[in-house]
Amino acid sequence: MNTSNTKVLLGLLVCFFFILSSCSSDDDTNTGIIPFTADIFHSVNGKAVAFQGITNNASSWSWDFGDGSTSNQKNPIHTYTEGGYYTAVLTAADETGATLVKEVELAIDITPYVLLTGGATAESGKTWKLSSAHSEGDYFANADAELSAFDGAPAPLPAGIFGAGLGMGEVYEDEFTFFFDGNYEQDVKADGAVFSGLLYQFVTTGGAGIVNDGGADFGLCTGVFTPEAATFTYAESENMTVSSVYGPGGMLTYNGVSTLDFSGEAFIGLKDFEQKVIIQELTDNTMRLVLFLAASQDFIGVNTNAVILTFEVVK
């Protein structure tokens, strides 16, 4: 073997030695060492939730289910008493005392009532206001059985119509809060006035309560109102009978509708003779209501129209 070949061979052996040394070092470093990790897997069946702590090198597990209940099991099953929104938290610890915290957001047995109120864990309730964007379902109606569109009124209502169109933009600011326990609050903001029926204001205040009559062409205005402590009643399905110039004997029944009713002088959206409203649609972020309006001096207190409006959640 000549000198040149010998040098090449020696070079290859040296490289091979370093490669083996490097591999041996990595193996010594990584063999048997698994990092401390934690995660959550869960499955929901009604109000029951099966939790699984997906952990490596954990020696203990502490669960907070978000409803006041806890567990130290690795894979607990928990049944919630009330439907609603919960945050479940897993705190895993290893033998050195190090901890990892993971959480998961849960929507448990979400009923229309939970959509309305935010559920049992929503301590501040769920607050709604009239949507200035409106929706395809918002329009000015007759208080007949079909809630037919009122001639001469735009349908659907254009975005911001009560502001730019009628000069009553303040009606988009008032807020209405529903609590899971049935309590109800209204925030009428600095002007102390609310969206109202014009005839209602003349009948109940002689007109003295009218603040802004920009919607007079549609029998609407804003009027002074002082909220008081109130409650609400939700019915998922009932036959609702209201006064109507279109019904036999001045009454009309809407069958199988969802409704909201209020104690005292409380209301939502529109202050008029009829406080009870129909819920046409309810989602996590919007609800569309039928608000009745008595606008004829020939039929005091009898519904002639309805304003169908969309409300949105106040974030």
Beta strands, then each sheet from edge to edge (+ up, - down):
strand 1: 37-45
strand 2: 48-56
strand 3: 60-64
strand 4: 70-71
strand 5: 77-79
strand 6: 84-93
strand 7: 99-108
strand 8: 126-130
strand 9: 139-142
strand 10: 175-178
strand 11: 183-187
strand 12: 193-197
strand 13: 210-212
strand 14: 220-224
strand 15: 230-243
strand 16: 251-262
strand 17: 277-282
strand 18: 286-293
strand 19: 305-313
sheet 1: 1+ 2- 5+
sheet 2: 4+ 3- 6+ 7-
sheet 3: 9+ 19- 8+ 10- 11+ 15- 16+ 17- 18+
sheet 4: 12+ 14- 13+
end
